[in-house]
């Protein structure tokens, strides 16, 4: 607290989160020990109460306009939006379908480079004044959460997502996670636009975490599919192309699945860390990129989390198929669309001949 006083609210909150959470955990352990030794006749009460989502993530619960005024937010917004406009002629279609009567949850595929996440976030803020709070993986928040929190990013916990929605704040998540990324890389992008929401720990089982949040909030809460056309062609990674072209990813996966649990877990973590590290070495490709918002999906009466997740999965895949028109990656098509758009822009700028 002393280190962060008067400097960084995030630093103060991080110090409070870590020490108070640790004290709370130790207190609960001591309480269990005392109850066991005394056969339930004595009890020890922890000093600290568990922090609420609003206490753990104070920045995310601030109004959109307050977060957007921060100099870090404005600097990154200017940089990323300028890049998107110049390099990719970025456009957004379907903003008119964005719910205005309450919060919603955006769902989108996981790209192999992640830059589309921030393009959509900052562009949405510029176009309509509102932007979603991204629900990020705990590993991401552990490493770069100190900067992502300035953009409204939070750990992808259900209690945080639920309380944000109840506060009237938009949220966004990528249900597929790392499994979605590795599926898109397979066979040189043959399935780049095919959703993979299967859980790594439970093969064949659809991820339903966001569905649980939506069903808990209740009837009428809206889920909005979001997809970036040519999003997978934004960057080219030569290492990934060689690795998957030689089918070494398939070989690695088959070996990993045959390993005992500890080795299996370790190999899975190596795969995640390798992807995260090598994705930084990707080369920018100036393809045309357009973000599409699908029709909102309201939660129906009595709908379970599995039903919500299944319906949302189908709606997002239908949106991808309708606007992308293919499931494989194609840099040539993306570049051709960018060239056609550039020619159209130049033609519109030409002075009219009398």
Phi, psi and omega in degrees: 000321180294320181297324185264359185298123175076004183243295185226120178295327179294317180297318177300314184293322179297316180296319179294318182299313186291310185289319181289324177293321178295316179297321180294320179295315178298319180299318178295321179295316179297320180299318179296319180296315181297317180298322182290315181294321184269007181056037175085004182273341181236162181211147175241126182263127179302149182290318187256144173271147178302139181285144176281161177305322180294326178285326181285326184231069185295327182294317184299332182272000175286156178300153181305315184293331179289314178297320183291344179278344180297143185292330177292315178300313183294323180293313180292324179297315180297318182293309186288320180292322177296316177300314182296321181291314185284313187278320188244001183046051189295134178227159176234130178238138178099011180298335181294340180274356182294127181300136178248355183260011180165179182284163177216169178242118177275138173236142185208158176290161178264117178280170182273001184230339174077351184294332180296334179300312184282330175299312181296320181299307184288325179294321179296321179296321181288326185278324184229003175082352179237154177209151183279157173271116182288134177263103187260158178297146183299327178294322177295315181293329179293325184268313185236017180299333181298331178263324181296330180297334177289344176261007181090005181291145180220161173297146183282064178257144185294323182294324178291315180299318182294317182289326175297315179296319179294338176273003178083022184253134177294146174230166179213143178214164177241094188301330185289330180064207183295327178303322179296319180297308183295329176293324180288333181281337187302139175055046178054042175081023180297330179243036185297332182243038177239121183292143175224095182255019179286141179285136179295323181282338180228079182304137180087354181256128181286138176293133184231016183302313179292330177294325176298316180298313182297316181290328177291322177294322170111183184304136176095341178295135190255140173248130184244116175291138180226130183216138177258112177296131185065022181296327181285342180269002182301324181225153179239129178241111184296322181297315179298320181296317179292316183299311182283331178296325177275001180061029177288334177293321178294318179297316180298316181296319180293322177292317182299318183292342179267356183276156172299162187308311182299316180290321176303313180298316182297316180295326177294319178294323177297318179298317180295312182295323179295315178299313182300319183288312184287336179296339178290342183266011183290153180260134180289133177242123186282066178270161176283129182235130178228127177272135181239130175258126179275176179293136179299143179249102179285144176292130183272158179301130177072011183283132180277168180297323178295320179292320178298312182296318180296316180293321179291321177300314180295319181293319180291318179294323176296321178296317179299313182295325184286323184263328180276321178076003179200162178247356178260157179279140180212104179291326182296319179294317180297319178292322178297318178295324177293321179293318178297320178294320179296317178297322179294320178295319178294323180294322179291334181275347179293139177293140180290134179277138179281000000 
